[in-house]
Amino acid sequence: MTVPGRRTSDDLAALYLMHYKSLVRLAALLLDETAACEDVVQEAYVRLAASTKLARLRDPDASLAYLRSTVLNLARSSLRRRLVAARHAPILHQRDRIDDSVVQIVDRTAIVRAMRTLPRRMREAVALRYYADLTEAQAAEVMGVSVGAVKSATSRGLQRLAEQLKVTP
């Protein structure tokens, strides 16, 4: 039995069917992922259903305004969380960016040519680490040097390769 002036779960279902897509499009203006937009809208409906406001929102237009406001606030919160996460994400070391750039180069002949210009120790360190896929400790053992020497030679070698191949980190 429906109490006059109070909304029911049927009213909420009707509201959902009428406005879900438009609310997802609204969220899409702020968020870039469809799943995130759908999550925000779903959360807005859950909050409306769980709140005492549902009973007070007799007018469908007032309910829609509440949902729009909630969607916008949830989207803003999502963006703020992403911004904070991006600020605190580990920053790649210069060496790591150079590694990625060098690996992505398709022209193998240019790499081989550039490798041949490196001093022997740098060439060996780079070849053992990135072509033979050895760890720093394994490369140090093969080269008969310390792990620190391998790290240094690899870093300098990658930097020279990036300069020669005009790779921007």
Secondary structure, DSSP 8 states (H G I E B T S, - for coil): ---TT---HHHHHHHHHHHHHHHHHHHHTT-S-HHHHHHHHHHHHHHHHHSTHHHH--SHHHHHHHHHHHHHHHHHHHHHHHHHHHHHS----HHHHHHHHHHT---HHHHHHHHHHS-HHHHHHHIIIIIS---HHHHHHHHTS-HHHHHHHHHHHHHHHHHHTT---
